[in-house]
Amino acid sequence: MAKRKAFLVRLDPKIHDALRRWADGELRSLNAQVEFLLRRALVEAGRLPGKGGEGGDK
């Protein structure tokens, strides 16, 4: 399994609540939902390392 890195994120309570509801609706943890959304955004922007993105290792 790939090693994970942890970091603190400060969110507006309304954003946190909206993400929590979205995660619950998709049967994901809040952490998994945030990672899913970040990964999708990185792919769409062509910036996911290893996926041929601008700033990544190819």
mmCIF file of the N, C-alpha and C atoms, coordinates in Angstrom:
data_MODEL
# 
_entry.id   MODEL 
# 
loop_
_atom_site.group_PDB 
_atom_site.id 
_atom_site.type_symbol 
_atom_site.label_atom_id 
_atom_site.label_alt_id 
_atom_site.label_comp_id 
_atom_site.label_asym_id 
_atom_site.label_entity_id 
_atom_site.label_seq_id 
_atom_site.pdbx_PDB_ins_code 
_atom_site.Cartn_x 
_atom_site.Cartn_y 
_atom_site.Cartn_z 
_atom_site.occupancy 
_atom_site.B_iso_or_equiv 
_atom_site.pdbx_formal_charge 
_atom_site.auth_seq_id 
_atom_site.auth_comp_id 
_atom_site.auth_asym_id 
_atom_site.auth_atom_id 
_atom_site.pdbx_PDB_model_num 
ATOM 1   N N  . MET A 1 1  ? 0.837   -1.173 0.000   1.00 0.00 ? 1  MET A N  1 
ATOM 2   C CA . MET A 1 1  ? 0.000   0.000  0.000   1.00 0.00 ? 1  MET A CA 1 
ATOM 3   C C  . MET A 1 1  ? 0.885   1.241  0.000   1.00 0.00 ? 1  MET A C  1 
ATOM 4   N N  . ALA A 1 2  ? 0.483   2.246  -0.750  1.00 0.00 ? 2  ALA A N  1 
ATOM 5   C CA . ALA A 1 2  ? 1.250   3.484  -0.843  1.00 0.00 ? 2  ALA A CA 1 
ATOM 6   C C  . ALA A 1 2  ? 1.230   4.224  0.495   1.00 0.00 ? 2  ALA A C  1 
ATOM 7   N N  . LYS A 1 3  ? 2.356   4.830  0.811   1.00 0.00 ? 3  LYS A N  1 
ATOM 8   C CA . LYS A 1 3  ? 2.449   5.610  2.044   1.00 0.00 ? 3  LYS A CA 1 
ATOM 9   C C  . LYS A 1 3  ? 1.638   6.895  1.886   1.00 0.00 ? 3  LYS A C  1 
ATOM 10  N N  . ARG A 1 4  ? 0.925   7.281  2.915   1.00 0.00 ? 4  ARG A N  1 
ATOM 11  C CA . ARG A 1 4  ? 0.096   8.484  2.914   1.00 0.00 ? 4  ARG A CA 1 
ATOM 12  C C  . ARG A 1 4  ? 0.788   9.585  3.685   1.00 0.00 ? 4  ARG A C  1 
ATOM 13  N N  . LYS A 1 5  ? 0.545   10.824 3.274   1.00 0.00 ? 5  LYS A N  1 
ATOM 14  C CA . LYS A 1 5  ? 1.045   11.986 3.997   1.00 0.00 ? 5  LYS A CA 1 
ATOM 15  C C  . LYS A 1 5  ? -0.144  12.686 4.636   1.00 0.00 ? 5  LYS A C  1 
ATOM 16  N N  . ALA A 1 6  ? 0.045   13.130 5.849   1.00 0.00 ? 6  ALA A N  1 
ATOM 17  C CA . ALA A 1 6  ? -1.013  13.833 6.573   1.00 0.00 ? 6  ALA A CA 1 
ATOM 18  C C  . ALA A 1 6  ? -0.679  15.316 6.641   1.00 0.00 ? 6  ALA A C  1 
ATOM 19  N N  . PHE A 1 7  ? -1.722  16.146 6.574   1.00 0.00 ? 7  PHE A N  1 
ATOM 20  C CA . PHE A 1 7  ? -1.541  17.577 6.790   1.00 0.00 ? 7  PHE A CA 1 
ATOM 21  C C  . PHE A 1 7  ? -2.856  18.180 7.247   1.00 0.00 ? 7  PHE A C  1 
ATOM 22  N N  . LEU A 1 8  ? -2.736  19.306 7.918   1.00 0.00 ? 8  LEU A N  1 
ATOM 23  C CA . LEU A 1 8  ? -3.899  19.988 8.470   1.00 0.00 ? 8  LEU A CA 1 
ATOM 24  C C  . LEU A 1 8  ? -4.507  20.907 7.424   1.00 0.00 ? 8  LEU A C  1 
ATOM 25  N N  . VAL A 1 9  ? -5.824  20.886 7.313   1.00 0.00 ? 9  VAL A N  1 
ATOM 26  C CA . VAL A 1 9  ? -6.541  21.798 6.419   1.00 0.00 ? 9  VAL A CA 1 
ATOM 27  C C  . VAL A 1 9  ? -7.588  22.528 7.242   1.00 0.00 ? 9  VAL A C  1 
ATOM 28  N N  . ARG A 1 10 ? -7.580  23.822 7.155   1.00 0.00 ? 10 ARG A N  1 
ATOM 29  C CA . ARG A 1 10 ? -8.598  24.623 7.847   1.00 0.00 ? 10 ARG A CA 1 
ATOM 30  C C  . ARG A 1 10 ? -9.670  24.982 6.841   1.00 0.00 ? 10 ARG A C  1 
ATOM 31  N N  . LEU A 1 11 ? -10.912 24.635 7.156   1.00 0.00 ? 11 LEU A N  1 
ATOM 32  C CA . LEU A 1 11 ? -12.029 24.867 6.248   1.00 0.00 ? 11 LEU A CA 1 
ATOM 33  C C  . LEU A 1 11 ? -13.090 25.723 6.905   1.00 0.00 ? 11 LEU A C  1 
ATOM 34  N N  . ASP A 1 12 ? -13.756 26.497 6.087   1.00 0.00 ? 12 ASP A N  1 
ATOM 35  C CA . ASP A 1 12 ? -14.946 27.209 6.535   1.00 0.00 ? 12 ASP A CA 1 
ATOM 36  C C  . ASP A 1 12 ? -15.955 26.143 6.974   1.00 0.00 ? 12 ASP A C  1 
ATOM 37  N N  . PRO A 1 13 ? -16.641 26.328 8.079   1.00 0.00 ? 13 PRO A N  1 
ATOM 38  C CA . PRO A 1 13 ? -17.598 25.323 8.549   1.00 0.00 ? 13 PRO A CA 1 
ATOM 39  C C  . PRO A 1 13 ? -18.670 24.949 7.514   1.00 0.00 ? 13 PRO A C  1 
ATOM 40  N N  . LYS A 1 14 ? -19.094 25.902 6.697   1.00 0.00 ? 14 LYS A N  1 
ATOM 41  C CA . LYS A 1 14 ? -20.097 25.590 5.670   1.00 0.00 ? 14 LYS A CA 1 
ATOM 42  C C  . LYS A 1 14 ? -19.533 24.650 4.609   1.00 0.00 ? 14 LYS A C  1 
ATOM 43  N N  . ILE A 1 15 ? -18.267 24.849 4.243   1.00 0.00 ? 15 ILE A N  1 
ATOM 44  C CA . ILE A 1 15 ? -17.623 23.952 3.272   1.00 0.00 ? 15 ILE A CA 1 
ATOM 45  C C  . ILE A 1 15 ? -17.466 22.573 3.885   1.00 0.00 ? 15 ILE A C  1 
ATOM 46  N N  . HIS A 1 16 ? -17.038 22.519 5.138   1.00 0.00 ? 16 HIS A N  1 
ATOM 47  C CA . HIS A 1 16 ? -16.880 21.234 5.825   1.00 0.00 ? 16 HIS A CA 1 
ATOM 48  C C  . HIS A 1 16 ? -18.207 20.481 5.869   1.00 0.00 ? 16 HIS A C  1 
ATOM 49  N N  . ASP A 1 17 ? -19.274 21.169 6.236   1.00 0.00 ? 17 ASP A N  1 
ATOM 50  C CA . ASP A 1 17 ? -20.594 20.526 6.313   1.00 0.00 ? 17 ASP A CA 1 
ATOM 51  C C  . ASP A 1 17 ? -21.050 20.022 4.945   1.00 0.00 ? 17 ASP A C  1 
ATOM 52  N N  . ALA A 1 18 ? -20.840 20.832 3.912   1.00 0.00 ? 18 ALA A N  1 
ATOM 53  C CA . ALA A 1 18 ? -21.240 20.425 2.559   1.00 0.00 ? 18 ALA A CA 1 
ATOM 54  C C  . ALA A 1 18 ? -20.440 19.209 2.103   1.00 0.00 ? 18 ALA A C  1 
ATOM 55  N N  . LEU A 1 19 ? -19.136 19.198 2.372   1.00 0.00 ? 19 LEU A N  1 
ATOM 56  C CA . LEU A 1 19 ? -18.308 18.044 2.012   1.00 0.00 ? 19 LEU A CA 1 
ATOM 57  C C  . LEU A 1 19 ? -18.739 16.796 2.780   1.00 0.00 ? 19 LEU A C  1 
ATOM 58  N N  . ARG A 1 20 ? -19.063 16.968 4.057   1.00 0.00 ? 20 ARG A N  1 
ATOM 59  C CA . ARG A 1 20 ? -19.507 15.834 4.887   1.00 0.00 ? 20 ARG A CA 1 
ATOM 60  C C  . ARG A 1 20 ? -20.794 15.232 4.313   1.00 0.00 ? 20 ARG A C  1 
ATOM 61  N N  . ARG A 1 21 ? -21.754 16.083 3.973   1.00 0.00 ? 21 ARG A N  1 
ATOM 62  C CA . ARG A 1 21 ? -23.017 15.583 3.395   1.00 0.00 ? 21 ARG A CA 1 
ATOM 63  C C  . ARG A 1 21 ? -22.767 14.868 2.073   1.00 0.00 ? 21 ARG A C  1 
ATOM 64  N N  . TRP A 1 22 ? -21.897 15.431 1.239   1.00 0.00 ? 22 TRP A N  1 
ATOM 65  C CA . TRP A 1 22 ? -21.572 14.831 -0.046  1.00 0.00 ? 22 TRP A CA 1 
ATOM 66  C C  . TRP A 1 22 ? -20.905 13.473 0.169   1.00 0.00 ? 22 TRP A C  1 
ATOM 67  N N  . ALA A 1 23 ? -19.951 13.413 1.072   1.00 0.00 ? 23 ALA A N  1 
ATOM 68  C CA . ALA A 1 23 ? -19.258 12.152 1.368   1.00 0.00 ? 23 ALA A CA 1 
ATOM 69  C C  . ALA A 1 23 ? -20.241 11.111 1.887   1.00 0.00 ? 23 ALA A C  1 
ATOM 70  N N  . ASP A 1 24 ? -21.114 11.510 2.795   1.00 0.00 ? 24 ASP A N  1 
ATOM 71  C CA . ASP A 1 24 ? -22.106 10.579 3.332   1.00 0.00 ? 24 ASP A CA 1 
ATOM 72  C C  . ASP A 1 24 ? -23.002 10.045 2.223   1.00 0.00 ? 24 ASP A C  1 
ATOM 73  N N  . GLY A 1 25 ? -23.390 10.913 1.307   1.00 0.00 ? 25 GLY A N  1 
ATOM 74  C CA . GLY A 1 25 ? -24.259 10.507 0.196   1.00 0.00 ? 25 GLY A CA 1 
ATOM 75  C C  . GLY A 1 25 ? -23.597 9.537  -0.764  1.00 0.00 ? 25 GLY A C  1 
ATOM 76  N N  . GLU A 1 26 ? -22.273 9.560  -0.820  1.00 0.00 ? 26 GLU A N  1 
ATOM 77  C CA . GLU A 1 26 ? -21.539 8.660  -1.710  1.00 0.00 ? 26 GLU A CA 1 
ATOM 78  C C  . GLU A 1 26 ? -20.862 7.528  -0.945  1.00 0.00 ? 26 GLU A C  1 
ATOM 79  N N  . LEU A 1 27 ? -21.235 7.388  0.336   1.00 0.00 ? 27 LEU A N  1 
ATOM 80  C CA . LEU A 1 27 ? -20.712 6.319  1.205   1.00 0.00 ? 27 LEU A CA 1 
ATOM 81  C C  . LEU A 1 27 ? -19.184 6.328  1.275   1.00 0.00 ? 27 LEU A C  1 
ATOM 82  N N  . ARG A 1 28 ? -18.628 7.530  1.404   1.00 0.00 ? 28 ARG A N  1 
ATOM 83  C CA . ARG A 1 28 ? -17.186 7.697  1.575   1.00 0.00 ? 28 ARG A CA 1 
ATOM 84  C C  . ARG A 1 28 ? -16.940 8.411  2.900   1.00 0.00 ? 28 ARG A C  1 
ATOM 85  N N  . SER A 1 29 ? -15.729 8.248  3.404   1.00 0.00 ? 29 SER A N  1 
ATOM 86  C CA . SER A 1 29 ? -15.321 9.078  4.543   1.00 0.00 ? 29 SER A CA 1 
ATOM 87  C C  . SER A 1 29 ? -15.071 10.486 4.014   1.00 0.00 ? 29 SER A C  1 
ATOM 88  N N  . LEU A 1 30 ? -15.046 11.439 4.906   1.00 0.00 ? 30 LEU A N  1 
ATOM 89  C CA . LEU A 1 30 ? -14.770 12.816 4.496   1.00 0.00 ? 30 LEU A CA 1 
ATOM 90  C C  . LEU A 1 30 ? -13.381 12.889 3.865   1.00 0.00 ? 30 LEU A C  1 
ATOM 91  N N  . ASN A 1 31 ? -12.414 12.225 4.451   1.00 0.00 ? 31 ASN A N  1 
ATOM 92  C CA . ASN A 1 31 ? -11.061 12.211 3.909   1.00 0.00 ? 31 ASN A CA 1 
ATOM 93  C C  . ASN A 1 31 ? -11.041 11.625 2.493   1.00 0.00 ? 31 ASN A C  1 
ATOM 94  N N  . ALA A 1 32 ? -11.716 10.503 2.290   1.00 0.00 ? 32 ALA A N  1 
ATOM 95  C CA . ALA A 1 32 ? -11.751 9.870  0.969   1.00 0.00 ? 32 ALA A CA 1 
ATOM 96  C C  . ALA A 1 32 ? -12.433 10.777 -0.047  1.00 0.00 ? 32 ALA A C  1 
ATOM 97  N N  . GLN A 1 33 ? -13.471 11.493 0.369   1.00 0.00 ? 33 GLN A N  1 
ATOM 98  C CA . GLN A 1 33 ? -14.178 12.399 -0.539  1.00 0.00 ? 33 GLN A CA 1 
ATOM 99  C C  . GLN A 1 33 ? -13.266 13.547 -0.971  1.00 0.00 ? 33 GLN A C  1 
ATOM 100 N N  . VAL A 1 34 ? -12.554 14.132 -0.014  1.00 0.00 ? 34 VAL A N  1 
ATOM 101 C CA . VAL A 1 34 ? -11.639 15.224 -0.338  1.00 0.00 ? 34 VAL A CA 1 
ATOM 102 C C  . VAL A 1 34 ? -10.554 14.731 -1.285  1.00 0.00 ? 34 VAL A C  1 
ATOM 103 N N  . GLU A 1 35 ? -9.978  13.563 -1.012  1.00 0.00 ? 35 GLU A N  1 
ATOM 104 C CA . GLU A 1 35 ? -8.943  13.017 -1.891  1.00 0.00 ? 35 GLU A CA 1 
ATOM 105 C C  . GLU A 1 35 ? -9.501  12.729 -3.278  1.00 0.00 ? 35 GLU A C  1 
ATOM 106 N N  . PHE A 1 36 ? -10.713 12.197 -3.364  1.00 0.00 ? 36 PHE A N  1 
ATOM 107 C CA . PHE A 1 36 ? -11.365 11.927 -4.642  1.00 0.00 ? 36 PHE A CA 1 
ATOM 108 C C  . PHE A 1 36 ? -11.514 13.219 -5.450  1.00 0.00 ? 36 PHE A C  1 
ATOM 109 N N  . LEU A 1 37 ? -11.999 14.275 -4.801  1.00 0.00 ? 37 LEU A N  1 
ATOM 110 C CA . LEU A 1 37 ? -12.213 15.547 -5.487  1.00 0.00 ? 37 LEU A CA 1 
ATOM 111 C C  . LEU A 1 37 ? -10.896 16.183 -5.921  1.00 0.00 ? 37 LEU A C  1 
ATOM 112 N N  . LEU A 1 38 ? -9.876  16.116 -5.072  1.00 0.00 ? 38 LEU A N  1 
ATOM 113 C CA . LEU A 1 38 ? -8.573  16.656 -5.445  1.00 0.00 ? 38 LEU A CA 1 
ATOM 114 C C  . LEU A 1 38 ? -7.966  15.882 -6.611  1.00 0.00 ? 38 LEU A C  1 
ATOM 115 N N  . ARG A 1 39 ? -8.072  14.557 -6.568  1.00 0.00 ? 39 ARG A N  1 
ATOM 116 C CA . ARG A 1 39 ? -7.529  13.739 -7.657  1.00 0.00 ? 39 ARG A CA 1 
ATOM 117 C C  . ARG A 1 39 ? -8.231  14.060 -8.973  1.00 0.00 ? 39 ARG A C  1 
ATOM 118 N N  . ARG A 1 40 ? -9.554  14.178 -8.937  1.00 0.00 ? 40 ARG A N  1 
ATOM 119 C CA . ARG A 1 40 ? -10.327 14.486 -10.145 1.00 0.00 ? 40 ARG A CA 1 
ATOM 120 C C  . ARG A 1 40 ? -9.921  15.851 -10.707 1.00 0.00 ? 40 ARG A C  1 
ATOM 121 N N  . ALA A 1 41 ? -9.773  16.839 -9.821  1.00 0.00 ? 41 ALA A N  1 
ATOM 122 C CA . ALA A 1 41 ? -9.370  18.173 -10.262 1.00 0.00 ? 41 ALA A CA 1 
ATOM 123 C C  . ALA A 1 41 ? -7.969  18.152 -10.872 1.00 0.00 ? 41 ALA A C  1 
ATOM 124 N N  . LEU A 1 42 ? -7.054  17.402 -10.274 1.00 0.00 ? 42 LEU A N  1 
ATOM 125 C CA . LEU A 1 42 ? -5.696  17.303 -10.804 1.00 0.00 ? 42 LEU A CA 1 
ATOM 126 C C  . LEU A 1 42 ? -5.675  16.633 -12.176 1.00 0.00 ? 42 LEU A C  1 
ATOM 127 N N  . VAL A 1 43 ? -6.456  15.585 -12.355 1.00 0.00 ? 43 VAL A N  1 
ATOM 128 C CA . VAL A 1 43 ? -6.533  14.907 -13.652 1.00 0.00 ? 43 VAL A CA 1 
ATOM 129 C C  . VAL A 1 43 ? -7.088  15.859 -14.705 1.00 0.00 ? 43 VAL A C  1 
ATOM 130 N N  . GLU A 1 44 ? -8.179  16.547 -14.375 1.00 0.00 ? 44 GLU A N  1 
ATOM 131 C CA . GLU A 1 44 ? -8.801  17.475 -15.323 1.00 0.00 ? 44 GLU A CA 1 
ATOM 132 C C  . GLU A 1 44 ? -7.865  18.614 -15.703 1.00 0.00 ? 44 GLU A C  1 
ATOM 133 N N  . ALA A 1 45 ? -7.010  19.030 -14.773 1.00 0.00 ? 45 ALA A N  1 
ATOM 134 C CA . ALA A 1 45 ? -6.063  20.115 -15.032 1.00 0.00 ? 45 ALA A CA 1 
ATOM 135 C C  . ALA A 1 45 ? -4.771  19.612 -15.675 1.00 0.00 ? 45 ALA A C  1 
ATOM 136 N N  . GLY A 1 46 ? -4.633  18.287 -15.819 1.00 0.00 ? 46 GLY A N  1 
ATOM 137 C CA . GLY A 1 46 ? -3.420  17.721 -16.394 1.00 0.00 ? 46 GLY A CA 1 
ATOM 138 C C  . GLY A 1 46 ? -2.216  17.873 -15.481 1.00 0.00 ? 46 GLY A C  1 
ATOM 139 N N  . ARG A 1 47 ? -2.448  17.861 -14.180 1.00 0.00 ? 47 ARG A N  1 
ATOM 140 C CA . ARG A 1 47 ? -1.360  18.099 -13.228 1.00 0.00 ? 47 ARG A CA 1 
ATOM 141 C C  . ARG A 1 47 ? -1.097  16.936 -12.281 1.00 0.00 ? 47 ARG A C  1 
ATOM 142 N N  . LEU A 1 48 ? -1.694  15.796 -12.523 1.00 0.00 ? 48 LEU A N  1 
ATOM 143 C CA . LEU A 1 48 ? -1.454  14.663 -11.629 1.00 0.00 ? 48 LEU A CA 1 
ATOM 144 C C  . LEU A 1 48 ? -0.124  14.006 -11.979 1.00 0.00 ? 48 LEU A C  1 
ATOM 145 N N  . PRO A 1 49 ? 0.834   14.003 -11.039 1.00 0.00 ? 49 PRO A N  1 
ATOM 146 C CA . PRO A 1 49 ? 2.132   13.374 -11.317 1.00 0.00 ? 49 PRO A CA 1 
ATOM 147 C C  . PRO A 1 49 ? 1.973   11.938 -11.785 1.00 0.00 ? 49 PRO A C  1 
ATOM 148 N N  . GLY A 1 50 ? 2.751   11.594 -12.800 1.00 0.00 ? 50 GLY A N  1 
ATOM 149 C CA . GLY A 1 50 ? 2.697   10.244 -13.334 1.00 0.00 ? 50 GLY A CA 1 
ATOM 150 C C  . GLY A 1 50 ? 1.627   10.028 -14.369 1.00 0.00 ? 50 GLY A C  1 
ATOM 151 N N  . LYS A 1 51 ? 0.786   11.023 -14.593 1.00 0.00 ? 51 LYS A N  1 
ATOM 152 C CA . LYS A 1 51 ? -0.310  10.907 -15.564 1.00 0.00 ? 51 LYS A CA 1 
ATOM 153 C C  . LYS A 1 51 ? -0.083  11.832 -16.755 1.00 0.00 ? 51 LYS A C  1 
ATOM 154 N N  . GLY A 1 52 ? 1.158   12.272 -16.952 1.00 0.00 ? 52 GLY A N  1 
ATOM 155 C CA . GLY A 1 52 ? 1.449   13.143 -18.077 1.00 0.00 ? 52 GLY A CA 1 
ATOM 156 C C  . GLY A 1 52 ? 1.092   14.586 -17.839 1.00 0.00 ? 52 GLY A C  1 
ATOM 157 N N  . GLY A 1 53 ? 0.877   14.953 -16.587 1.00 0.00 ? 53 GLY A N  1 
ATOM 158 C CA . GLY A 1 53 ? 0.530   16.334 -16.265 1.00 0.00 ? 53 GLY A CA 1 
ATOM 159 C C  . GLY A 1 53 ? 1.734   17.247 -16.390 1.00 0.00 ? 53 GLY A C  1 
ATOM 160 N N  . GLU A 1 54 ? 1.491   18.532 -16.436 1.00 0.00 ? 54 GLU A N  1 
ATOM 161 C CA . GLU A 1 54 ? 2.536   19.533 -16.605 1.00 0.00 ? 54 GLU A CA 1 
ATOM 162 C C  . GLU A 1 54 ? 3.625   19.450 -15.546 1.00 0.00 ? 54 GLU A C  1 
ATOM 163 N N  . GLY A 1 55 ? 3.205   19.408 -14.280 1.00 0.00 ? 55 GLY A N  1 
ATOM 164 C CA . GLY A 1 55 ? 4.178   19.509 -13.207 1.00 0.00 ? 55 GLY A CA 1 
ATOM 165 C C  . GLY A 1 55 ? 4.593   18.188 -12.613 1.00 0.00 ? 55 GLY A C  1 
ATOM 166 N N  . GLY A 1 56 ? 4.282   17.070 -13.250 1.00 0.00 ? 56 GLY A N  1 
ATOM 167 C CA . GLY A 1 56 ? 4.545   15.796 -12.598 1.00 0.00 ? 56 GLY A CA 1 
ATOM 168 C C  . GLY A 1 56 ? 5.636   14.981 -13.232 1.00 0.00 ? 56 GLY A C  1 
ATOM 169 N N  . ASP A 1 57 ? 5.993   13.900 -12.558 1.00 0.00 ? 57 ASP A N  1 
ATOM 170 C CA . ASP A 1 57 ? 6.958   12.951 -13.118 1.00 0.00 ? 57 ASP A CA 1 
ATOM 171 C C  . ASP A 1 57 ? 6.207   12.086 -14.103 1.00 0.00 ? 57 ASP A C  1 
ATOM 172 N N  . LYS A 1 58 ? 6.761   11.928 -15.254 1.00 0.00 ? 58 LYS A N  1 
ATOM 173 C CA . LYS A 1 58 ? 6.077   11.135 -16.289 1.00 0.00 ? 58 LYS A CA 1 
ATOM 174 C C  . LYS A 1 58 ? 6.559   9.720  -16.289 1.00 0.00 ? 58 LYS A C  1 
# 
